[in-house]
Amino acid sequence: MSVFVVFALTVLPLIFTPGPDMLFILSQVMGKDAKSGMMATLGVCSGYLVHSILVALGIAAIIVSFPVLFETIRYLGITYLLYLAFHLLKSVLSTKNLHIEKNAEAHPIRKGFFTALLNPKGMLIYFAILPQFIDKTGNTIAQGFALSFIFIGLIFIVYCALSLVVAKISQKKQIDERKQKWIDGGSGALLALAAAWLMAN
């Protein structure tokens, strides 16, 4: 169970970090209402479900056929986590504001699905993080799906809660810059700790 807990703590900072998925969902909330944001969240989760199937099966095949390649992916993943941590910590010192367009879509589920499915960063996160928590001696496909469902479940919970909160404060045109810097800084620190833990194990 500790592996799943550490995985959850590793991906949470990434979920809270603004990206195409979060910005799309927030645009739906601010353009219409919380329900629209939740519908967009369902679409995003559906898109990541496709990623989950591809990654779970792909990682399993790599482990069986190319163990050296699997280890290479593992260390590249740790490097990627450190890269993300560096840029998040760097953003704390920047003066860039987070701007969200108010743009309500007629079909938020469909648009959310393609937003997640076509997001290369999403696939890269899957390949960078999931291999770190898979035990090669166990059922790799089952582990891949279990980790993926944890990730998707956390996305659903966080983005739905965010939709409700933002809907109540939607009179503000953008997220408070100071709070966002705290989120970025905390996320960067957690990712750096996760990368250090993975290197030690």
C-alpha positions in Angstrom: 0.0 0.0 0.0 2.9 2.4 0.7 3.8 2.3 -3.0 0.4 3.5 -4.0 0.5 6.2 -1.3 3.9 7.5 -2.5 2.6 7.4 -6.1 -0.4 9.5 -5.2 1.8 12.0 -3.4 4.0 12.2 -6.5 1.2 12.8 -9.0 -0.8 15.2 -6.9 1.6 18.2 -7.4 1.4 17.5 -11.2 -2.4 17.6 -11.0 -2.4 20.9 -9.2 0.0 22.4 -11.6 -1.8 24.4 -14.3 -1.6 22.8 -17.7 -3.9 22.4 -20.8 -6.4 20.2 -18.9 -6.8 22.4 -15.9 -7.0 25.6 -18.0 -9.6 24.1 -20.2 -11.7 23.0 -17.2 -11.4 26.4 -15.5 -12.4 28.1 -18.8 -15.6 26.1 -18.8 -16.4 27.0 -15.2 -15.7 30.7 -15.7 -17.5 30.7 -19.0 -20.6 28.9 -17.7 -20.9 27.1 -14.4 -19.5 24.3 -12.1 -21.5 21.6 -14.0 -19.8 22.5 -17.2 -16.4 22.1 -15.5 -17.4 18.7 -14.1 -18.5 17.6 -17.6 -15.1 18.7 -19.0 -13.5 16.8 -16.1 -15.3 13.6 -17.2 -13.9 14.1 -20.7 -10.4 14.7 -19.5 -10.6 11.5 -17.4 -11.9 9.5 -20.4 -8.9 10.8 -22.4 -6.5 9.6 -19.7 -8.2 6.3 -19.6 -7.0 5.7 -23.2 -3.5 6.7 -22.1 -3.8 4.2 -19.2 -4.5 1.3 -21.5 -1.7 2.1 -23.9 0.8 2.7 -21.2 -0.1 -0.3 -19.0 0.2 -2.7 -22.0 3.2 -1.0 -23.4 5.2 -1.0 -20.2 4.3 -4.7 -19.6 5.7 -5.5 -23.1 8.9 -3.5 -22.5 9.5 -5.2 -19.2 9.2 -8.7 -20.8 11.1 -7.9 -24.0 13.6 -5.2 -23.2 14.5 -5.0 -19.4 17.4 -2.7 -20.2 15.1 -0.3 -22.0 12.7 -0.4 -19.0 15.6 0.7 -16.7 16.5 3.5 -19.1 12.9 4.7 -19.1 12.9 4.6 -15.3 16.0 6.9 -15.0 14.7 9.2 -17.7 11.5 9.4 -15.7 13.5 10.5 -12.6 15.3 13.1 -14.7 12.0 14.4 -16.0 10.6 14.7 -12.5 13.7 16.8 -11.5 13.2 18.9 -14.6 9.6 19.6 -13.7 10.6 20.4 -10.1 13.2 22.9 -11.3 10.8 24.7 -13.6 8.1 24.9 -10.9 10.5 26.3 -8.4 11.8 28.7 -11.0 8.3 29.9 -11.7 8.1 31.1 -8.1 10.5 33.9 -9.1 8.8 34.8 -12.3 6.3 37.6 -12.7 4.1 35.8 -15.3 0.3 35.8 -14.5 -2.0 32.8 -15.1 -4.6 34.0 -17.6 -7.8 32.0 -18.2 -10.1 32.6 -21.1 -13.8 32.4 -20.4 -14.9 30.1 -23.2 -17.8 27.7 -22.6 -17.9 24.8 -25.1 -21.2 23.3 -26.4 -19.7 19.8 -25.8 -17.3 20.0 -22.9 -17.0 16.2 -22.4 -15.8 15.7 -26.0 -13.5 18.6 -26.0 -12.1 17.5 -22.6 -11.5 14.0 -24.0 -9.4 15.3 -26.9 -7.6 17.8 -24.7 -6.3 15.0 -22.5 -5.8 12.5 -25.4 -3.8 14.8 -27.5 -1.8 16.3 -24.7 1.8 15.0 -25.2 2.7 16.1 -21.7 0.1 13.7 -20.3 1.6 10.7 -22.1 5.1 11.8 -21.0 4.0 12.0 -17.4 2.6 8.5 -17.7 5.8 7.1 -19.1 8.0 9.0 -16.7 6.1 8.2 -13.5 4.4 4.8 -13.8 7.5 2.7 -14.4 9.0 3.9 -11.1 6.2 2.2 -9.1 5.9 -1.1 -11.1 7.4 -4.3 -9.6 8.9 -6.3 -12.5 8.3 -9.6 -10.6 4.6 -9.0 -10.2 1.6 -8.7 -12.6 2.8 -5.6 -14.5 -0.5 -5.0 -16.4 -2.5 -5.1 -13.2 -0.1 -2.8 -11.5 -0.2 -0.4 -14.4 -4.0 -0.2 -14.4 -4.1 0.2 -10.6 -1.7 3.1 -10.7 -3.5 4.6 -13.7 -6.9 4.4 -11.9 -5.4 6.2 -8.9 -4.1 9.0 -11.1 -7.5 9.3 -12.9 -9.4 9.2 -9.7 -7.3 11.9 -8.2 -7.8 14.0 -11.3 -11.6 13.6 -11.0 -11.7 14.5 -7.3 -9.3 17.5 -7.6 -10.8 19.0 -10.8 -14.4 18.6 -9.6 -13.6 20.2 -6.3 -11.8 23.0 -8.2 -14.8 23.5 -10.4 -17.0 24.0 -7.4 -14.6 26.4 -5.7 -13.9 28.5 -8.8 -17.6 28.7 -9.6 -18.1 30.5 -6.3 -15.3 33.0 -6.9 -15.8 33.3 -10.6 -16.1 37.1 -10.3 -12.3 37.1 -10.2 -10.8 37.1 -13.7 -7.7 35.2 -12.8 -6.2 33.0 -10.1 -4.4 35.0 -7.4 -0.8 35.2 -8.4 0.7 34.9 -4.9 -1.4 31.7 -4.2 -0.3 30.2 -7.5 3.4 30.8 -6.6 2.9 29.0 -3.3 1.3 26.1 -5.2 4.1 26.0 -7.8 6.8 26.1 -5.1 5.2 23.4 -3.0 4.6 21.2 -6.0 8.2 21.6 -7.2 9.6 20.7 -3.7 7.4 17.6 -3.5 8.5 16.5 -7.0 12.1 16.9 -6.1 11.5 14.8 -2.9 9.7 12.1 -5.0 12.6 12.0 -7.4 15.1 11.6 -4.6 13.0 8.8 -3.0 12.9 7.0 -6.3 16.6 7.2 -6.9 17.2 5.8 -3.4 14.9 2.8 -4.0 
